[in-house]
Structure formats: C-alpha cells, structure tokens
Amino acid sequence: MKTEFDINFIKALSDPVRQKIVILLGEKGELTSGQVAEAFHPLTHATISHHLQILKASGVLVSRKEGKTAWYAIDSPALTRAMEKFVNIIKSCCAGTDCCVPGGDKKEKEIEPEK
C-alpha cells in the first residue's frame, strides 16, 4: 500500500519544471530561491517559489533561512529513501507479470535474455 509520502513524492516529481529544478540543484548545489528563479526566466519568482515549496513538502528539498533569503538544496538522504521505496513498489508490483501494461492481466510473461 502506498503512503501519502509516496504519492506526494511522485506527484512532486511529475512536473517538468520541478524535475528541472531538482536537476539544477543537483548540478549547482544549494541556491537561493532568487537564483533558481533566474534560471527559469520568464517564469516568475512566485511561480518558482510555489514549485520549491511543493518539492520541500514532498521531502525532495530542504531549505534554510538566512535573514530574508531562503536557500534550497536537495535532501539527499530523504530523496534516496523515497527513490528506493518507489523502486521497491514497482519491483514488487510488476515482477514477471503484465500488470503494469495497459490491458495486462497479471499473467506471467516470458523474460527474454539480454543480447
């Protein structure tokens, strides 16, 4: 059974802008919300702040305040745990079956050896 964290995690990373924010922070490290917003011009700072809050709420990012400035970074341990949990859900659901294929009926499928 999926937990609310799983659902929020998957939903947070389903948006292309949020995916790009995670990639940016992965490449650059900790950035301010303003620095992230500059990288996504012409999107507004408010729009980027909204995306950052969704990523933070889902456990993908952490933030800290320095005066009025918010700094964001990837929460590597939490992201790693969530990714491992997601992979395990997929493995346990779909191992050797067509359950995840549209119209699949959970019958065993042949696994062809790699060439």
Phi, psi and omega in degrees: 000132180283142176268169177300324178300316179302314183295314179296321178299311181295316179296320181298321182270004180278344182271130181301324179294317180293324175300317180292326176297315179297317178298315179301311180293328176294324180279319188262338186087204183296132179224157173282162177298325178296320178294321177296315181299321178300325181287346183243023175304132019263012177296146183283160177300322179298318179296315180295319177301320177299313179297319179298320179294322177296315179296321179293314181298331181274355178091008181277322183240158168240159178222161174216153179256138172230098189067235178267358185267131176261128177253138182236144177212161176289136174271085187304313180298316180292319179296318179297314179299317181295319179295319178296318178297317180297315178299318179296323177298313180296315180299315183289330181283316195251002184301111174071015181231170176261023188296332184262004178267130179308127181084000180294150183239026179061020176280154180296140176243152178284135177259118182277140177293149177292145180261000000 
